[in-house]
Amino acid sequence: MITILGPTASGKTRLAAALAADVGGEIISADSRQVYRRMDIGTGKDLGDYVVGDKHIRCHLVDIREPGTKYNLFAYQQDFLQAYNDIMQRGMTPILCGGTGLYLEAVLKGYLLSPVPQNDELRQRLEGKSLDELTEMLKELKRRNGTIMHNRTDVDTAQRAIRAIEIEEFHLHTPVSDRFFPKIDSIIIGVDISREERRKRITTRLRQRLEEGMVEEVRALLDSGIPAEDLIYYGLEYKYVTEFVIGKLSFEEMFRQLEIAIHQFAKRQMTWFRGMERRGTHIHWIDAMMPVDQKVKAIHEIMRETGDTAPKPI
């Protein structure tokens, strides 16, 4: 398998599609929000990136869940394996691409997970607690469990914090039985973009997405019956645009706060990737400013130097 990772606005999707067209591959998305249907502009699906010349590159694990539902790491692992085996059985090359570090590492490191059921009694006890109180509870549970698997987006909202606490409580009191997850060898390519260029692209892309109808997309989701709190749960674009649509923020406040939040998110993504390296994952970094065809050539050179071989079925 080939993995292409990078922060938001680094151009990783376009690179993955160009590489897939070149090697006969299909993409498996590693994005925690692109799984949802009708959440296109806000999640940055950029479907046009999957068209390379006269080829339409197939991408798996996009548009597989309804908005308003909750998707988790355990479900992602199961969906990933199904997509991976399907690609392999048809003799294609799987290319894992995304920026959700937890999803990437869960596959590359082969996390052994159990599904965590909803704990209604715990949720009742936590109802009404402030986000600061929930954050402190989560920190203490993490300390007791010795876990590092959840990033700061777990405490973007009280709803997210409660779910994170629910997961930590489950693992604190319930032994996690070993589950099969195969070791998948992958050459890992990171798209390296400077902080200044990343910030410029994020601001430009945010303006573009608003012009393309991101507010209208959120309004349509709300009009379809999805509660505002469910959209806010997804964070970033859906959090701030929803708060604008329901009158909690002005347009200027929404834009300013969302821009800052995306910049912070991209910084956290890079922090996660650097942490993956510290935890033993070897990432080959290539310059985001290179033309796409040169990036593809650079990946082929890396593969030759590392003696990478074709992936084998599980």
Summary of the structure (lengths in Angstrom):
residues: 314
radius of gyration: 19.7
end to end distance: 11.8
largest distance: 56.8
contacts: 941
relative contact order: 0.17
helix: 54%
strand: 11%
